[in-house]
């Protein structure tokens, strides 16, 4: 479900040429762990303001 949502978002933003391509790209990022890394980076950044 996450990959489908991300894929549709990438398509709507004209980053990919189809929702399917967006889903493939999202799955690649999720499988590589890059999404978790970015989320942890964002959490660390926002903790500075709390």
C-alpha positions in Angstrom: 0.0 0.0 0.0 2.8 2.4 0.8 4.6 1.7 -2.5 1.3 2.3 -4.4 0.7 5.6 -2.7 4.3 6.7 -3.2 4.1 5.6 -6.8 1.0 7.5 -7.5 2.5 10.6 -5.8 5.7 10.3 -8.0 3.5 10.1 -11.0 1.3 13.1 -10.0 4.5 15.1 -9.5 5.8 14.1 -13.0 8.8 12.3 -11.6 7.9 9.1 -13.4 6.0 8.3 -16.6 3.5 5.9 -15.0 2.1 4.8 -11.7 3.7 1.4 -12.3 7.1 3.0 -12.7 6.5 5.0 -9.5 5.6 1.8 -7.6 8.8 0.1 -8.9 10.9 3.1 -7.9 9.2 3.3 -4.4 9.8 -0.4 -3.8 13.4 0.0 -4.7 13.8 2.8 -2.2 11.9 0.9 0.5 13.9 -2.3 -0.1 17.2 -0.4 0.1 16.3 1.1 3.5 16.7 4.6 2.1 13.2 5.6 3.3 13.9 4.6 6.9 17.2 6.5 6.8 15.4 9.7 5.6 12.7 9.3 8.2 15.3 9.0 11.0 17.1 12.0 9.6 13.9 14.0 9.7 13.1 12.9 13.2 16.6 13.8 14.4 16.3 17.3 12.8 12.8 18.0 14.3 14.0 16.9 17.7 16.2 19.9 17.8 13.2 22.2 18.0 11.2 20.3 20.6 
